[in-house]
Amino acid sequence: MFSQIESGPRALDAALGCDLSELTAEELVRLNRLAQDLVRKATALGLAAMAEASRAEAHRTAGELSMTALVAKEAGVSRREAAQQVRLAQQLDAAPVLRESLGRAGMSTDKARIVSDALGDLPLDLTADERRAIECDLTAAAPDLPLEQLRRKARRAVEVVDVDRADAIENRQVERDERHQATQASFWMSRPDPETGMVKGGFEVDAVTGDVLRSLMDSATAPRKQDGVPDRPRAQGEAFVQLVRHLPKDAFGNHGGIPATLVVTVDESTLRGTTDRAGVTEHGTTLSAGQLRRLACDAGILPAVMGGASTALDLGREERLHSVPQRRALALRDLRCAFPGCDRPPGWCESHHIVPWSRGGPTTVDDGVLLCARHHHEVHDRGWQVRLHATDHIVEFRRRPSEPWRRNDHYRPLTLTG
């Protein structure tokens, strides 16, 4: 028998010397399928040999302290991975139906580990027949189920013999998972990179919070015509920026009960647009004049206006911000971002003063317009002219006086335009 097994690697060595570029597409598909079959069968054989070697304490013959040490050395893996392989081999030794299925298409060590762990966690009062029925059920389903779905089925393993009990077991497991996840949340954020000005961060949250964030990101990055975003990572990055900037600023009263607010220091002439001088946030981040003027429209930004001798002239004014009823009126009038060609919804927009507030513009509906973050940048940075049409009260834009006025072509029921 051993000579037959030894002939396998020699045949593979010969195959590895072949020029695969000479194969047709159909032959490459067949070869890939054959290679995967060989991997599964070799893995099954290796786990069976591992289980038998553990029983015989064969690692002593090789001069190793444990089977884990022997596997780590021979397979070139970490001791942790080696320990997992040895444990799986021992579990399979007690699950013959599962062990015999390892060579089937669709099976893998990950799936075998899920099933074997589930079998090891079964209630102790189950009969031998019930345990075998559960093993057969999970093993039959494993090749065709994706890993996540197999994990769900494995958590409900006893349903094949007792559905009600499976419900109770799964619910208790989910409750344990949720309690554990609640203690594991973490967040980190770097300081701005001195060269790029970019901030890096990361987080770990529970699965439900992750689902909420994923839904928000998917909604914000759904394909839109004329979106202008070339790739998904960048689209998600832009969506995350807008998600953070649209958080309710009064939801966290940890600054002496004051809503979360970013204080930006700016001189009066820059805020009014007569000079372009960079400002600075309370955290030390430098901002351009255009960014400062745009952020002055944001309810979460409090401009600390300084005079010529660095004297504080004004620390924000609530009346510069459109109220909730005014925002609702703007949403009813503009429907979405009012910039030509954009379809971002009102919830992702900021209210912009048509006549800048810093130049005396009133905080009224007639002097307001909804703009998404991208087009708010565009209007501020490139100097677009904005007006409210005197007849139908639709906001219009143009880059320079020689150009015609443009508007967003949203459908508006006649009752909205008069």
MARKOLGU-231034 format. One record per residue (C-alpha): residue number from 1; x, y, z; residue in one letter. Coordinates in pm, 1 decimal, always signed. Each point is the difference from the previous one (the first is absolute). Layout:
N
ATOM     i          x          y          z   aa
ATOM   NUM          X          Y          Z    A
...
//
This chain:
418
ATOM     i          x          y          z   aa
ATOM     1       +0.0       +0.0       +0.0    M
ATOM     2     +276.3     +243.2      +92.7    F
ATOM     3     +166.8      -36.8     -341.5    S
ATOM     4     -328.5      +94.9     -168.3    Q
ATOM     5      -25.4     +313.1     +209.5    I
ATOM     6     +360.5      +94.2      -74.9    E
ATOM     7      -67.4      -14.5     -373.9    S
ATOM     8     -244.1     +291.8      +30.3    G
ATOM     9     +256.7     +274.1      +63.3    P
ATOM    10     +218.9     -130.7     -284.3    R
ATOM    11     -290.0      +30.1     -242.9    A
ATOM    12      -66.4     +353.0     +121.4    L
ATOM    13     +367.0      +92.6      -38.5    D
ATOM    14      -18.7     -107.6     -363.9    A
ATOM    15     -317.2     +204.9      -53.4    A
ATOM    16     +158.7     +310.5     +153.4    L
ATOM    17     +260.2       -3.2     -275.4    G
ATOM    18     -262.5      +35.4     -275.2    C
ATOM    19      -55.2     +322.0     -193.5    D
ATOM    20     -357.7      +92.5      +94.9    L
ATOM    21      -13.1     +278.0     -259.3    S
ATOM    22      -51.4     -269.0     -264.6    E
ATOM    23     -333.8     -106.1     +151.8    L
ATOM    24     -333.7     +123.9     -128.3    T
ATOM    25     -244.8     +185.8     +225.0    A
ATOM    26     -211.2     -313.8      +36.5    E
ATOM    27     +306.9     -203.5      +95.0    E
ATOM    28     +103.4     +260.8     +256.8    L
ATOM    29     -344.9      -20.8     +161.0    V
ATOM    30      +30.2     -378.2      +15.2    R
ATOM    31     +352.3      +26.6     +142.3    L
ATOM    32     -113.1     +242.4     +269.4    N
ATOM    33     -285.4     -232.4      +93.7    R
ATOM    34     +239.5     -295.0      +13.0    L
ATOM    35     +250.0     +193.6     +211.8    A
ATOM    36     -269.5      +95.0     +251.6    Q
ATOM    37     -106.9     -364.6      +17.2    D
ATOM    38     +359.6     -103.0      +70.6    L
ATOM    39      +28.8     +263.7     +273.6    V
ATOM    40     -315.3     -124.5     +172.4    R
ATOM    41     +107.3     -364.3      -14.9    K
ATOM    42     +354.7      +80.6     +115.5    A
ATOM    43     -142.2     +201.9     +289.7    T
ATOM    44     -231.0     -285.1      +99.8    A
ATOM    45     +291.6     -243.5       -9.3    L
ATOM    46     +220.5     +236.9     +198.5    G
ATOM    47     -261.0      +49.0     +274.4    L
ATOM    48      -58.2     -375.4      +24.2    A
ATOM    49     +376.6      -58.3      +30.4    A
ATOM    50      +19.5     +277.8     +260.0    M
ATOM    51     -270.4     -160.5     +213.8    A
ATOM    52     +168.3     -340.0      -17.5    E
ATOM    53     +341.6     +153.0      +74.4    A
ATOM    54     -144.1     +175.9     +304.8    S
ATOM    55     -130.1     -328.9     +137.8    R
ATOM    56     +335.6     -168.4      -62.5    A
ATOM    57     +192.9     +301.2     +137.5    E
ATOM    58     +205.0      -10.3     -319.2    A
ATOM    59     +146.6     +342.6      +71.7    H
ATOM    60     +237.8     -165.2     +247.7    R
ATOM    61     +151.6     -203.3     -283.6    T
ATOM    62      +68.1     +326.8     -184.6    A
ATOM    63     +159.3     +151.7     +310.4    G
ATOM    64     -272.8     +261.9      +55.1    E
ATOM    65     -167.2      +85.5     +330.0    L
ATOM    66     -355.7      -14.7     -136.5    S
ATOM    67     -205.4      -72.0     -308.4    M
ATOM    68      -60.3     +372.9      -32.4    T
ATOM    69     +374.4      +64.9      -12.5    A
ATOM    70      +45.7     -270.3     -265.0    L
ATOM    71     -279.4     +139.1     -221.5    V
ATOM    72     +126.8     +357.9      +36.6    A
ATOM    73     +347.2     -108.6     -110.3    K
ATOM    74     -106.3     -225.4     -289.3    E
ATOM    75     -275.6     +228.3     -133.4    A
ATOM    76     +184.3     +327.1      +53.7    G
ATOM    77     -290.0     +156.1     +189.7    V
ATOM    78      -32.6     +173.4     +335.2    S
ATOM    79      -52.3     -205.7     +314.9    R
ATOM    80     -349.6     +144.7      +22.6    R
ATOM    81      -91.0     -122.2     -348.1    E
ATOM    82     +165.7     -335.1      +71.5    A
ATOM    83     -201.6      -37.6     +322.3    A
ATOM    84     -320.1      +69.6     -193.4    Q
ATOM    85      +88.6     -268.3     -254.0    Q
ATOM    86      +74.8     -257.2     +270.6    V
ATOM    87     -322.4      +82.8     +180.3    R
ATOM    88     -202.8      -34.5     -320.8    L
ATOM    89     +166.2     -335.1      -74.6    A
ATOM    90      -97.2     -127.1     +343.1    Q
ATOM    91     -356.6     +128.8      -35.5    Q
ATOM    92      -36.8     -167.5     -340.6    L
ATOM    93     +116.3     -323.3     +152.6    D
ATOM    94     -322.7       +4.3     +202.9    A
ATOM    95     -219.9     +107.4     -295.0    A
ATOM    96      +31.2     -268.1     -271.6    P
ATOM    97     -274.5     +137.6     -224.8    V
ATOM    98     +160.7     +343.1       -6.6    L
ATOM    99     +348.8     -148.1      -42.8    R
ATOM   100     -105.2     -197.1     -307.6    E
ATOM   101     -151.2     +311.2     -160.4    S
ATOM   102     +323.5     +202.4       -1.3    L
ATOM   103      +88.8     -105.0     -352.9    G
ATOM   104     -331.7     +121.7     -145.9    R
ATOM   105      -20.0     +306.1     -222.3    A
ATOM   106     -102.2     +304.2     +200.0    G
ATOM   107     +154.3     -122.8     +324.2    M
ATOM   108     +291.2     +165.9     +179.8    S
ATOM   109     +176.5      -10.5     +332.7    T
ATOM   110     -185.0     +318.8     +100.0    D
ATOM   111     -334.7     -169.0      -57.2    K
ATOM   112     +115.7     -318.7     +171.7    A
ATOM   113     +109.4     +207.5     +298.9    R
ATOM   114     -340.0     +172.8      +21.6    I
ATOM   115     -184.3     -332.8       -4.1    V
ATOM   116     +236.9     -174.1     +241.4    S
ATOM   117      -17.4     +291.6     +247.1    D
ATOM   118     -380.6      -13.6      -16.4    A
ATOM   119       +3.4     -373.3      +68.2    L
ATOM   120     +225.9      +57.2     +298.9    G
ATOM   121     -240.7     +259.8     +142.1    D
ATOM   122     -313.6     -217.0      -20.2    L
ATOM   123     -202.3      -43.5     +321.8    P
ATOM   124     +124.0     -294.7     +204.6    L
ATOM   125     -346.2     -156.4      +35.7    D
ATOM   126      -38.0      -79.5     -372.2    L
ATOM   127       -8.1     -366.6      -95.5    T
ATOM   128     +258.1     -160.7     -227.9    A
ATOM   129     -260.7      -23.3     -278.3    D
ATOM   130      -82.8     +369.1      +34.3    E
ATOM   131     +367.1      +94.5      -14.4    R
ATOM   132      +50.5     -208.7     -311.2    R
ATOM   133     -308.2     +155.7     -164.5    A
ATOM   134     +139.6     +346.8      +70.1    I
ATOM   135     +342.8      -93.8     -136.5    E
ATOM   136     -156.4     -137.6     -318.2    C
ATOM   137     -218.3     +308.4      -43.9    D
ATOM   138     +285.0     +249.5      +40.5    L
ATOM   139     +237.8     -205.4     -212.8    T
ATOM   140     -251.7      -28.1     -284.1    A
ATOM   141      -62.5     +375.5       +0.6    A
ATOM   142     +361.5     +116.1      +39.3    A
ATOM   143     +127.3      -33.0     -361.0    P
ATOM   144     -275.5     +219.3     -143.3    D
ATOM   145      -26.4     +269.7     +267.6    L
ATOM   146     +220.6     +310.8      +18.6    P
ATOM   147     +200.9      +23.1     +320.4    L
ATOM   148     -221.4     +260.4     +168.9    E
ATOM   149     -318.0     -196.4      -71.4    Q
ATOM   150     +163.5     -320.0     +120.6    L
ATOM   151      +92.9     +175.5     +325.5    R
ATOM   152     -365.1      +97.2      +48.7    R
ATOM   153     -116.2     -356.0      -68.9    K
ATOM   154     +266.6     -138.7     +233.0    A
ATOM   155     -120.8     +228.8     +277.4    R
ATOM   156     -343.5     -154.6      -47.3    R
ATOM   157     +138.2     -352.2      -38.7    A
ATOM   158     -260.1     -165.5     +224.1    V
ATOM   159     -290.4     +121.1     -214.5    E
ATOM   160       +8.2     -326.8     -192.2    V
ATOM   161     -118.2     -174.2     +317.8    V
ATOM   162     -160.8     +285.9     +201.0    D
ATOM   163      -87.9     +333.9     -166.1    V
ATOM   164     -118.6     +172.0     +320.1    D
ATOM   165     +320.6      -88.0     +176.9    R
ATOM   166     +201.7     +130.1     -293.6    A
ATOM   167     -178.7     +336.8      +32.3    D
ATOM   168      +85.6      +23.3     +369.5    A
ATOM   169     +362.8     -107.1      -48.2    I
ATOM   170      +55.1     +245.6     -284.9    E
ATOM   171     -154.2     +287.6     +193.6    N
ATOM   172     +220.0      -67.4     +304.3    R
ATOM   173     +306.9      -14.6     -224.4    Q
ATOM   174      -91.9     +327.3     -169.4    V
ATOM   175      -53.1     +164.9     +338.3    E
ATOM   176     +345.8     -117.1     +111.3    R
ATOM   177     +150.7     +129.7     -323.7    D
ATOM   178     -171.8     +336.4      +41.0    E
ATOM   179     +119.0      +39.2     +359.4    R
ATOM   180     +353.3      -81.6     -108.5    H
ATOM   181      -13.2     +234.6     -299.2    Q
ATOM   182     -125.1     +281.4     +222.0    A
ATOM   183     +323.1      -15.9     +201.0    T
ATOM   184     +228.9      -13.7     -302.8    Q
ATOM   185      -83.8     +324.7     -182.1    A
ATOM   186     +308.4     +206.5      -74.2    S
ATOM   187     +101.0     +301.3     -207.4    F
ATOM   188     +325.6     +167.4      -95.1    W
ATOM   189      +88.8     +309.2     -197.6    M
ATOM   190     +339.1     +143.8      -90.7    S
ATOM   191     +110.7     +358.6       -2.9    R
ATOM   192      +10.2     +164.1     -345.8    P
ATOM   193     +294.5     -114.5     -208.5    D
ATOM   194     +244.7     +293.5      -12.6    P
ATOM   195      +54.6      -46.3     -375.1    E
ATOM   196     -342.2      -98.8     -134.9    T
ATOM   197     -227.9     +140.9     +268.9    G
ATOM   198     -199.0     -324.9       -5.7    M
ATOM   199     -126.7     -171.7     +314.4    V
ATOM   200      -11.9     -379.1      +29.3    K
ATOM   201     -228.9     -193.7     +228.4    G
ATOM   202     -164.8     -330.7      +69.2    G
ATOM   203     -258.8     -159.3     +222.7    F
ATOM   204     -150.2     -323.5     +124.5    E
ATOM   205     -374.0       -5.0      +70.4    V
ATOM   206     -271.4     -257.6      +52.7    D
ATOM   207     -160.9     -166.5     -299.9    A
ATOM   208     -326.6     +195.9      +20.3    V
ATOM   209     +177.6     +334.3       +8.6    T
ATOM   210     +208.2     -121.7     -291.6    G
ATOM   211     -317.3      -83.6     -191.9    D
ATOM   212     -140.7     +348.1      +66.2    V
ATOM   213     +321.3     +161.1     -124.5    L
ATOM   214      +11.2     -231.9     -303.2    R
ATOM   215     -359.5      +90.9      -89.2    S
ATOM   216      +76.5     +370.6      +27.9    L
ATOM   217     +312.2      -34.3     -212.2    M
ATOM   218     -176.6     -213.9     -261.3    D
ATOM   219     -281.7     +252.5      -21.4    S
ATOM   220     +242.1     +290.5      -33.2    A
ATOM   221     +212.2     -171.6     -265.1    T
ATOM   222     -276.4     -148.9     -213.4    A
ATOM   223      +81.0      +69.8     -368.7    P
ATOM   224     -133.9     +333.5     -120.3    R
ATOM   225      +21.4     +142.5     -347.8    K
ATOM   226     +246.9     +287.2      -31.5    Q
ATOM   227     +136.7      -96.6     +341.7    D
ATOM   228     +358.4      +65.3     -105.2    G
ATOM   229     +154.1     -243.4     +251.5    V
ATOM   230     +242.3     -230.3     -185.6    P
ATOM   231      +29.2     -286.1     +248.2    D
ATOM   232     -178.0     -153.4     +296.5    R
ATOM   233     +268.6      +59.6     +266.9    P
ATOM   234       +2.0     +370.4      -77.3    R
ATOM   235     -380.8       +8.8       -8.0    A
ATOM   236      -11.8     -169.8     +338.8    Q
ATOM   237     +259.1     +240.3     +134.7    G
ATOM   238     -203.5     +299.4     -112.2    E
ATOM   239     -317.0     -155.9     +141.5    A
ATOM   240     +169.6      -59.6     +336.3    F
ATOM   241     +109.2     +364.0      +12.2    V
ATOM   242     -356.9     +113.5      -59.2    Q
ATOM   243     -135.1     -249.0     +252.9    L
ATOM   244     +225.7     +146.9     +270.2    V
ATOM   245      -79.5     +357.4      -94.9    R
ATOM   246     -374.4      -66.0       +9.3    H
ATOM   247       -5.9     -156.1     +345.3    L
ATOM   248     -232.5     +187.2     +239.0    P
ATOM   249     +232.4     +240.3     +177.8    K
ATOM   250     -224.5      +12.2     +309.8    D
ATOM   251       +2.1     -377.5      +54.0    A
ATOM   252     +308.0       -0.3     +222.8    F
ATOM   253       +7.7     +248.8     +288.7    G
ATOM   254     +345.7      -81.0     +131.7    N
ATOM   255     +143.8     +351.0      -20.3    H
ATOM   256     -172.1     +139.1     +307.7    G
ATOM   257     -337.9      -74.4     -155.0    G
ATOM   258      +87.9     +193.6     -316.7    I
ATOM   259      -77.3     -171.8     -332.2    P
ATOM   260     +303.1     -143.4     -180.5    A
ATOM   261     +146.7     +300.8     -178.4    T
ATOM   262     +325.7      +67.4     -183.2    L
ATOM   263     +139.5     +345.7      +70.9    V
ATOM   264     +185.4     +157.3     -292.5    V
ATOM   265     +206.2     +316.4      +41.3    T
ATOM   266      -27.9     +237.3     -297.1    V
ATOM   267      +57.4     +370.8      -55.0    D
ATOM   268     -299.4     +214.2      -86.8    E
ATOM   269     +120.9     +104.1     -346.2    S
ATOM   270      +47.3     -363.1     -107.8    T
ATOM   271     -347.7      -99.3     +117.8    L
ATOM   272     -144.7     +289.9     -196.7    R
ATOM   273     +198.7      -99.9     -308.4    G
ATOM   274     +209.2     +315.1      -35.5    T
ATOM   275     +326.2     -184.3      +74.7    T
ATOM   276     +115.5     -360.2      -20.1    D
ATOM   277     +179.8      -90.7     +321.3    R
ATOM   278      +19.4     -352.7     +137.3    A
ATOM   279     -162.8      -73.6     +334.5    G
ATOM   280      +46.7     -271.2     +260.4    V
ATOM   281     -226.5     -236.9     +191.6    T
ATOM   282      +14.1      -52.0     +374.8    E
ATOM   283     +191.6     -323.8      -70.6    H
ATOM   284     +270.7     +183.1     -193.6    G
ATOM   285     -107.4      -90.0     -354.7    T
ATOM   286      +61.1     +275.0     -255.4    T
ATOM   287     -287.1      +80.3     -238.5    L
ATOM   288       -4.8     +200.1     -322.8    S
ATOM   289     -207.2     +315.4      -25.8    A
ATOM   290     -244.9     -168.4     -237.6    G
ATOM   291      -43.8     -296.1     +235.1    Q
ATOM   292      -57.3     +238.7     +289.9    L
ATOM   293     -272.5     +190.3     -181.4    R
ATOM   294     -168.3     -324.3     -105.8    R
ATOM   295      +13.6     -142.9     +351.0    L
ATOM   296     -158.0     +316.5     +136.3    A
ATOM   297     -325.3     -137.1     -145.0    C
ATOM   298      +22.1     -312.3     +218.0    D
ATOM   299     -190.8      -18.3     +328.0    A
ATOM   300     +288.0     -192.1     +154.9    G
ATOM   301     +259.3     +268.7      -75.6    I
ATOM   302      +32.3     +302.2     +228.9    L
ATOM   303     +213.6     +278.0     -152.5    P
ATOM   304     +200.4     +196.8     +254.8    A
ATOM   305      +33.8     +327.4     -194.2    V
ATOM   306     +316.1     +194.1      +83.3    M
ATOM   307      +76.9     +368.8      -53.0    G
ATOM   308     +326.6     +157.0     -109.1    G
ATOM   309     +165.1      -34.1     +342.5    A
ATOM   310     -112.5     -359.3      +42.5    S
ATOM   311     -298.5     +122.5     +200.1    T
ATOM   312     -308.1     -220.4       +1.8    A
ATOM   313     -273.3     +194.7     -176.9    L
ATOM   314     -265.4     -271.5      -14.2    D
ATOM   315      -30.2     -362.5     +109.0    L
ATOM   316     -263.7     -121.2     -243.2    G
ATOM   317     -358.5     +110.9      -43.9    R
ATOM   318     -290.6     -239.6       +6.9    E
ATOM   319     -190.0     +206.7     -254.0    E
ATOM   320     +254.8      -89.1     -269.3    R
ATOM   321     -146.2     -352.4       -9.8    L
ATOM   322     -325.4      -95.9     -163.6    H
ATOM   323     -250.3     -136.7     +249.8    S
ATOM   324     -162.0     -342.7      -24.9    V
ATOM   325     -325.3     +144.0     -146.5    P
ATOM   326     +205.6     +200.3     -250.4    Q
ATOM   327     +193.2     -313.7      -98.6    R
ATOM   328     -329.5     -178.6      -56.1    R
ATOM   329     -121.5     +284.1     -217.7    A
ATOM   330     +324.0      -12.6     -199.9    L
ATOM   331      -44.1     -375.7      -47.6    A
ATOM   332     -354.4      +50.7     -127.4    L
ATOM   333     +115.2     +268.6     -242.9    R
ATOM   334     +332.2     -144.4     -121.7    D
ATOM   335      -97.3     -370.3      +33.0    L
ATOM   336     +367.7     -103.9       -7.2    R
ATOM   337     +337.6     +165.0      -44.3    C
ATOM   338      -89.1     +297.8     -216.8    A
ATOM   339     +320.8       -6.6     -204.9    F
ATOM   340      -57.0      -88.6     -369.0    P
ATOM   341      +17.5     -375.0      -62.4    G
ATOM   342      +20.0     -111.2     +365.3    C
ATOM   343     -248.4     -232.2     +168.5    D
ATOM   344     +132.4      -20.9     +356.0    R
ATOM   345     -297.7       -4.9     +242.0    P
ATOM   346      -71.6     +284.3     +247.6    P
ATOM   347     +133.9     -202.1     +293.7    G
ATOM   348     +346.9       +7.5     -157.0    W
ATOM   349       -8.1     +372.2      -72.3    C
ATOM   350     +114.0     +313.9     +178.7    E
ATOM   351     -182.9     +332.4       -1.2    S
ATOM   352     +195.5     +268.1     -185.0    H
ATOM   353      -67.1     +375.0       +8.1    H
ATOM   354      -53.7     +136.3     -350.9    I
ATOM   355     +127.9     +335.3     +127.6    V
ATOM   356     +273.4     -109.5     +240.2    P
ATOM   357      -87.1      +46.4     +364.2    W
ATOM   358     +344.3     +153.0      +50.4    S
ATOM   359      -99.2     +274.1     -245.5    R
ATOM   360     -330.6      +78.0     +167.2    G
ATOM   361     -216.2     -266.7     -161.7    G
ATOM   362     -312.7      -74.7     +203.2    P
ATOM   363      -71.2     -347.2     +135.9    T
ATOM   364     -327.5      -47.5     -187.9    T
ATOM   365     -145.6     -260.3     -230.7    V
ATOM   366      +28.1     +237.9     -297.4    D
ATOM   367     +371.7      +48.0      +72.2    D
ATOM   368      +61.3     -371.4      +55.9    G
ATOM   369      +68.3     -291.5     -231.8    V
ATOM   370      +70.7     -368.5      +59.8    L
ATOM   371     +337.1     -120.7     -129.7    L
ATOM   372     +172.4     -334.7      +48.5    C
ATOM   373     +352.3      +16.2     +140.0    A
ATOM   374     +166.5      -35.1     -339.9    R
ATOM   375     -197.3     +278.3     -161.2    H
ATOM   376      +24.0     +215.2     +311.8    H
ATOM   377     +375.9      -23.2      -49.7    H
ATOM   378      -45.6      +76.1     -369.4    E
ATOM   379     -206.9     +314.0      +62.1    V
ATOM   380     +236.3     +136.8     +263.8    H
ATOM   381     +327.6      -91.6     -163.3    D
ATOM   382      -79.9      +95.0     -358.7    R
ATOM   383     -214.4     +303.4      +63.7    G
ATOM   384     -329.7     -110.0     -156.1    W
ATOM   385     -270.3     +264.8      -11.6    Q
ATOM   386     -329.6     -108.5     +152.6    V
ATOM   387     -345.3     +152.9      -19.7    R
ATOM   388     -360.7      -87.2      +75.4    L
ATOM   389     -212.4      +44.9     -313.4    H
ATOM   390     -248.8     +278.2      +61.1    A
ATOM   391     -294.5     -176.4     -167.6    T
ATOM   392      +11.1     -372.6      +79.3    D
ATOM   393     +235.0      +17.9     +303.3    H
ATOM   394     +244.8     -258.9     -131.3    I
ATOM   395     +367.0      +45.7      +82.2    V
ATOM   396     +227.9      +65.4     -298.1    E
ATOM   397     +378.5       -2.5      -43.0    F
ATOM   398     +263.4     +136.7     -236.8    R
ATOM   399     +379.4      +26.0       +4.3    R
ATOM   400      +31.7     +344.0     -153.8    R
ATOM   401     -230.9     +277.1     -125.6    P
ATOM   402      +53.7      -96.5     -366.6    S
ATOM   403     -150.8     -345.5      +54.9    E
ATOM   404     -370.2      -87.7      +12.3    P
ATOM   405     -159.9      -88.1     +333.2    W
ATOM   406      -32.7     -375.4      +63.9    R
ATOM   407     -228.3     -191.5     +232.4    R
ATOM   408      -55.2     -355.4     +115.9    N
ATOM   409     -258.8     -179.7     -213.3    D
ATOM   410     -194.3     -165.4     +282.0    H
ATOM   411     -362.5      -70.0      -75.8    Y
ATOM   412     -213.8     +233.8     +206.7    R
ATOM   413     -377.3      -37.5      +29.5    P
ATOM   414     -181.1     +314.4     -104.0    L
ATOM   415     -119.9      +58.4     +354.7    T
ATOM   416     +362.5      +56.2     +106.1    L
ATOM   417      +82.0     +258.2     -266.0    T
ATOM   418     -327.7     +177.7       -6.6    G
//
